[in-house]
Amino acid sequence: MPSRRGRLRACPQRAGSRGANDNPYSIDDNLWGRAIECGHLEDPWNEPLDDAWVMTKNPEDAPNTPTYTEIEFEAGKPVAVDARR
């Protein structure tokens, strides 16, 4: 299978344009989290750019006081967050 960059380069020839998805990130969302990839983030020494923070915030912009979240599980499945079902 060709690389993501190769597939994106082939899009204009096949579909006319990349359309509304001009986002440079490859984003996988699921129940357990989010994985974001792009050329800049492939190097583990690079910090995420400001536009990568969507579901959370940059730790430098977060308050200095901790927040504790309790997740309740039943039979291995999450059923409540902070006692709210």
Secondary structure, 3 states (H helix, E strand, C coil): CCCHHHHHHHHHHHHCCCCCCCCCCEEEEECCEEEEECHHHHCCCCCCCHHHCCCCCCHHHCCCCCCCCCEEEECCEEEEECCEC
